[in-house]
Amino acid sequence: RFFVTGACGQIGQEFLPFLRSKVGVDNVVASDVRTSRKLLDSGPFSYCDVLDKDNMARIILENGITHVVHFATLLSAIGERNPALALKVNTHGIQNVLDLAAAHGLSVYAPSTIAVFGSSTPRHNTPDDTVMRPHTMYGITKVHQELLGQYYHDRYGVDYRSLRYPGIISANAPPGGGTTDYGVEIFGAALQTGHYNCFLDSDAALPMMYMPDCLEATWQIITAPRDHLKQTTYNVTAVSFTPAELAEAIRHRLPHFSISYSPDFRDSIAKTWPASIDDSAARQQWGWAPKFDLQALADDMLTRLAAKYKVQLPPEL
Ligand code: VAH
């Protein structure tokens, strides 16, 4: 049975129904510090602040949990607005999860991020094992998570697994305060106003992935046979593009779409992250292969959001 923290977040919202479709609704207990009617009606839910270890222990033991999927976290941009809270939630949350995993023999999946890298890391085709000196509180806490996960794996035998997500683009769930959020906002603006003022500069290249690929990658690493895995944390990516290149892909379907640039502090964060990453270990060891490239991602986002906003897309050229 699975326990999912951060079920209301960008990834949690979509991973929850995906996981339930794989293992059965009643085999997944969702949790968060917020909830919604939709979430409560969708299956088992328990209120859980990841800082409250006793409550987490109660939920895990009373529900016979064997796997924890730990999504609760503060992302890069929101973390810079409140570094003290990001430090607390991100480090204590994973520590509580790992302590309970060690005590009760649980498996843990907790995502990491390309934000673990910094300006002294090679920016192109960044390998799995390289310099990790991040500049954001979010990145610092995720380096801590990676090392702690490895430590609990080596010392207490915890089956800890992690993917370094790139920016994740999704049509359903809004992102929650990251540097890569522009990649989602741009589609809503393109369809609703025809214009987007981007908070990153035109040339800020970042690795990205479409949500369906993210869900598959996450499921694949969770279910991969342990003896195929030679490391606890893997780079994964699908495509890399700049805001200008994404705008171009949108113009393919919406020729009148325009973009302007007003880079803010998030552009300075983006410039310290890799422009592209090397995920060959994930491809070799557990068969990672993304399905969506830039144009496929843009077309699918526009089709889904046009239906949501009831906007007519011009016929394909
Ligand atoms: C962020 N979307 O922007 C997150 C991500 C690739 C970075 O972890 O903070």
Boltz pocket constraint, residues with backbone or C-beta under 6 A from the ligand:
constraints:
  - pocket:
      binder: B
      contacts: [[A, 75], [A, 76], [A, 77], [A, 112], [A, 113], [A, 114], [A, 115], [A, 138], [A, 165], [A, 166], [A, 167], [A, 168], [A, 177], [A, 178], [A, 179], [A, 180], [A, 181], [A, 207]]
      max_distance: 6.0
